[in-house]
């Protein structure tokens, strides 16, 4: 029963993460600028996590000062910068293209691991890297004779995959000293506080008077960020991380479904083939012995 619940937690976390495109589009349509969207997501999540952990896991508040640089890097690069480039990518590309470019992250993790920790580049890893690159080309639409996304949008998507992957690097060092909840909380401390510098408070007030904007804020903070992080962490207590990473492949599928059903985005053959390639590469990486370190959430 406990193991079944763990699988359910992982599935629900992926579904929740897949709703981030919907909430981002809702806030954009309500007139909320990029800086305020990033602020709402990260600072709002920090407030929610502070309340939750104050009630349930107070040990997360205790860390050593010498480890602050780890959390600062993960917060500012892996969360804050990721929010900026990914949110902007979602306004320049379809949700399916943005989501699948984000899922280049496991392949970037392989490269980071080879450079930083001298992890061997096996045939499986090289094949996954090649398939991921092909998927990136396919979702751009270039092979079909017409790009389905702008070059700046694709560049932002690739950047989101890089920043997403960087969390694995910082978590490698953070988790050597602390549990997952502590890593998550202090990462959002710096992401939340850093996002204050991007906020335009005079412009934020009028937008929040709109019911759709308030709903979008609740979705992006609770449903798409705080809740899935907690669910995923709980799920990892009973599910091996390699299997968990495969299950979370539901996320880009959810993003694609949201784009097609809610925003009536076109789903081309090339985009579908690209999705298959990138998800196939993720599954290939997760199926190897290196699966345990291949993916961390960002």
LINGIGI-V266132 format. One record per residue. N is the residue number from 1. SS is DSSP state (alpha for helix, beta for strand, coil for the rest). D_LAST is the distance of its C-alpha to the last C-alpha in Angstrom with 2 decimals. Layout:
BEGIN
{{N	SS	D_LAST} {N	SS	D_LAST}}
END
This chain:
BEGIN
{{1	coil	28.48} {2	alpha	25.66} {3	alpha	24.18} {4	alpha	24.54} {5	alpha	22.69} {6	alpha	19.77} {7	alpha	19.65} {8	alpha	20.00} {9	alpha	17.03} {10	alpha	14.80} {11	alpha	16.54} {12	alpha	16.26} {13	alpha	12.50} {14	alpha	12.32} {15	alpha	15.06} {16	alpha	13.47} {17	alpha	10.29} {18	coil	13.04} {19	coil	14.75} {20	alpha	12.57} {21	alpha	14.95} {22	alpha	17.88} {23	alpha	17.02} {24	alpha	16.28} {25	alpha	19.58} {26	alpha	21.41} {27	alpha	20.63} {28	alpha	21.56} {29	alpha	24.77} {30	coil	25.59} {31	coil	25.76} {32	coil	22.72} {33	coil	21.81} {34	alpha	18.50} {35	alpha	18.51} {36	alpha	19.27} {37	alpha	16.65} {38	alpha	13.94} {39	alpha	15.96} {40	alpha	16.39} {41	alpha	12.78} {42	alpha	11.67} {43	alpha	15.12} {44	alpha	15.88} {45	alpha	12.97} {46	alpha	14.15} {47	alpha	17.62} {48	alpha	16.91} {49	alpha	15.14} {50	alpha	18.03} {51	alpha	20.56} {52	alpha	19.19} {53	alpha	18.87} {54	alpha	22.21} {55	alpha	23.78} {56	alpha	22.27} {57	coil	20.62} {58	alpha	22.26} {59	alpha	21.76} {60	alpha	18.21} {61	alpha	20.05} {62	coil	21.86} {63	coil	20.57} {64	coil	22.54} {65	alpha	22.79} {66	alpha	22.63} {67	alpha	18.98} {68	alpha	17.93} {69	alpha	17.22} {70	alpha	14.38} {71	alpha	12.65} {72	alpha	13.84} {73	alpha	12.36} {74	alpha	8.79} {75	alpha	9.36} {76	alpha	11.31} {77	alpha	9.85} {78	alpha	6.08} {79	alpha	6.04} {80	alpha	9.74} {81	alpha	10.60} {82	alpha	7.92} {83	alpha	9.39} {84	alpha	12.74} {85	alpha	12.88} {86	alpha	11.30} {87	alpha	13.49} {88	alpha	16.36} {89	alpha	15.99} {90	alpha	16.33} {91	alpha	19.56} {92	alpha	20.94} {93	coil	20.23} {94	coil	20.53} {95	alpha	17.58} {96	alpha	18.15} {97	alpha	18.12} {98	alpha	14.95} {99	alpha	13.09} {100	alpha	14.73} {101	alpha	14.14} {102	alpha	10.36} {103	coil	11.28} {104	coil	12.97} {105	alpha	9.96} {106	alpha	11.72} {107	alpha	14.82} {108	alpha	13.56} {109	alpha	12.53} {110	alpha	16.17} {111	alpha	17.49} {112	alpha	15.67} {113	alpha	17.01} {114	alpha	20.42} {115	alpha	20.69} {116	alpha	19.40} {117	coil	20.53} {118	coil	23.20} {119	coil	21.89} {120	coil	24.43} {121	coil	23.75} {122	coil	25.38} {123	alpha	26.92} {124	alpha	24.31} {125	alpha	21.52} {126	alpha	23.69} {127	alpha	24.42} {128	alpha	20.81} {129	alpha	20.22} {130	alpha	23.36} {131	alpha	22.55} {132	alpha	19.13} {133	alpha	21.05} {134	alpha	23.68} {135	alpha	21.30} {136	alpha	20.01} {137	alpha	23.71} {138	alpha	24.61} {139	alpha	22.21} {140	alpha	23.56} {141	coil	26.97} {142	alpha	28.78} {143	alpha	30.52} {144	alpha	31.79} {145	coil	33.60} {146	coil	31.51} {147	coil	27.99} {148	coil	25.99} {149	coil	23.62} {150	coil	24.47} {151	alpha	23.89} {152	alpha	21.96} {153	alpha	19.73} {154	alpha	19.14} {155	alpha	18.53} {156	alpha	15.82} {157	alpha	14.25} {158	alpha	14.51} {159	alpha	13.11} {160	alpha	9.93} {161	alpha	9.83} {162	alpha	10.66} {163	alpha	8.19} {164	alpha	5.31} {165	alpha	7.71} {166	alpha	8.47} {167	alpha	6.05} {168	alpha	8.47} {169	alpha	11.27} {170	alpha	10.81} {171	alpha	10.12} {172	alpha	13.22} {173	alpha	15.23} {174	alpha	13.96} {175	coil	14.38} {176	coil	17.81} {177	coil	18.93} {178	coil	17.06} {179	coil	15.90} {180	alpha	12.42} {181	alpha	13.19} {182	alpha	14.26} {183	alpha	11.21} {184	alpha	9.12} {185	alpha	12.12} {186	alpha	12.93} {187	alpha	9.62} {188	alpha	10.26} {189	alpha	13.87} {190	alpha	13.52} {191	alpha	11.19} {192	alpha	13.73} {193	alpha	16.73} {194	alpha	15.88} {195	alpha	15.58} {196	alpha	19.13} {197	alpha	20.47} {198	alpha	19.43} {199	coil	21.01} {200	coil	24.42} {201	alpha	25.88} {202	alpha	29.25} {203	alpha	27.69} {204	alpha	25.29} {205	alpha	28.22} {206	alpha	30.07} {207	alpha	27.06} {208	coil	26.29} {209	coil	29.87} {210	coil	29.04} {211	alpha	28.32} {212	alpha	25.93} {213	alpha	23.84} {214	alpha	23.78} {215	alpha	22.77} {216	alpha	19.96} {217	alpha	18.72} {218	alpha	18.95} {219	alpha	17.09} {220	alpha	14.09} {221	alpha	13.96} {222	alpha	15.23} {223	alpha	14.85} {224	alpha	11.63} {225	alpha	9.47} {226	alpha	11.49} {227	alpha	13.29} {228	alpha	10.86} {229	alpha	8.88} {230	alpha	12.50} {231	alpha	13.80} {232	alpha	11.48} {233	alpha	12.31} {234	alpha	15.91} {235	alpha	16.04} {236	coil	15.24} {237	coil	18.43} {238	coil	20.49} {239	coil	18.74} {240	coil	18.35} {241	alpha	14.84} {242	alpha	16.27} {243	alpha	17.66} {244	alpha	14.57} {245	alpha	12.72} {246	alpha	15.84} {247	alpha	15.99} {248	coil	12.62} {249	coil	14.39} {250	alpha	15.79} {251	alpha	12.93} {252	alpha	14.34} {253	alpha	17.73} {254	alpha	17.17} {255	alpha	16.14} {256	alpha	19.27} {257	alpha	21.39} {258	alpha	20.49} {259	alpha	21.46} {260	alpha	24.67} {261	alpha	25.85} {262	coil	24.94} {263	coil	25.07} {264	coil	27.52} {265	coil	25.70} {266	coil	27.55} {267	coil	26.27} {268	coil	28.02} {269	alpha	28.94} {270	alpha	27.08} {271	alpha	23.78} {272	alpha	24.33} {273	alpha	25.23} {274	alpha	22.16} {275	alpha	19.93} {276	alpha	22.04} {277	alpha	21.73} {278	alpha	17.97} {279	alpha	17.53} {280	alpha	20.50} {281	alpha	18.97} {282	alpha	15.88} {283	alpha	18.51} {284	alpha	20.62} {285	alpha	18.07} {286	alpha	17.29} {287	coil	21.06} {288	coil	21.81} {289	alpha	22.16} {290	alpha	19.06} {291	alpha	16.95} {292	alpha	15.98} {293	alpha	13.89} {294	coil	12.84} {295	coil	9.43} {296	coil	6.60} {297	coil	3.79} {298	coil	0.00}}
END
